[in-house]
Amino acid sequence: MTTRPVILTCGDPSGIGPEIAAKAWETLGARVPFVWLGDPSHLPRGVRIREISHPSEAETHAGTALPVLPHEFPSAAIPGEPNLQNARAVIDVIARGVDLVMRGEGSALCTAPINKKVLKDGAGFAFPGHTEYLAHLSGDADVVMMLACDALRVVPATIHIALADVPNAFTPEVLRRTVRITHRGLQKDFGLENPRMAIAGLNPHAGEGGTMGREEQDWMIREIAALQQEGYAVSGPTPADTLFHKAARSKYDAVICAYHDQALIPIKTLAFDSGVNITLGLPFIRTSPDHGTAFDIAGQGAASPASLISALEMAARMGEARR
C-alpha cells in the first residue's frame, strides 16, 4: 500500500523555511516521506530535488531527493528580505495544501512559518494567523492550539490576549469547549481511548480556597465535576506550579491551561528546539514547527531543523493514528 505523504507548505520563502525543509529531508529521507509545496527556485542551492506532479510520487523518490510539488511565485526569494510580491503566492500555497489533504492526497499538513505582517501588507491577509485561516478554509471549524513534545502536551484555553483580560475571557464555556475539542483530538490523532486531562488553576495555588483568587471556587470546581459526570477523565483545578515536574506528567495525557504563558513556558523549557504546534479540531491533521520565519538568520545555514523534523514526524504518526 502506498503511504500518503505529509504535505509541507513552504511558508515565507525569504525566511528559514526553505533551508530547514532541505535539512529535514536530509535527516528523514524515506523514513517520513513528505512533499515540499513551493517554488523550487527558492530552495537552497545544492539540495537534491525531484519535481513531481502528484503527492503519490513522493514515496518513490524521498530516499534520493526532496520531492517538490512546484508552485510558481512571481519573484525571487532573498533570504532575510521579505518580499511583498510573494505574499499572495504564500497564501495560495496554504490553500492548495489544505485542498490536497482534504481530498485525501496527503496524510497531514505541516506548515512552515509565515509572517503575518508581510501577508497583510502584500495581499490584504485578513486573518490573525495560520490557525484562523486553516479553520476558515475547512468551513470555520472550532479549533484549539496544542503545543506538544515527547514529554508534554499543553493546550492554552486563551491565547494571544493581555494577561489582564484573561479572567474575563477564561469562562466556563471556554473551558468546556477546550476540554471537548482536546478530548476528541487525543482520541482521533493520538490513539488514546480515554485521554486524561489535567486542568490548571487560574490563580496561584489554584486560589488556595479563595484567598488568592475566586475563579476556582466560584466556577472551576463545579465545571470540572460536571465534565467528570459527562465521562471526561479530567482532574483539577491543580496549582500550575506543581503540574509539570516529571512525576506529575505521568498522571495525565495533556494539560488544559488558562492562558498563553502558563502553557508555553513549560513546553519551551522542556523542548525549546523541538516543540510542535498542533491545531486540534480541523477535519485534517495540521502541525507546524514552534518558531517563526527568523529573517535575521535566514540563508546563513544556522537555522535548526529540529522543530520541523519533530513536526513532520508527529504529523506522520498522527496520520497513522487517524487512518
Secondary structure, DSSP 4 states (H G I P E B T S, - for coil): -PPPPEEEE---TTTTHHHHHHHHHHHHTTSS-EEEEE-GGGSPTT--EEE-SSGGGHHHHTTTSEEEEE---SS--BTTB--GGGHHHHHHHHHHHHHHHHTTSSSEEEE----HHHHHHHH---SSSHHHHHHHHTTS---EEEEE-SS-EEEESS-SS-GGGHHHHS-HHHHHHHHHHHHHHHHHHH--SS-EEEEE-SSGGGGTTTTT-SHIIIIIHHHHHHHHHTT-EEEEEE-GGGSSSHHHHTT-SEEEESSHHHHHHHHHHH-TTT-EEEEESSSS-EEEESS---TTTTTTT----HHHHHHHHHHHHHHHHH-
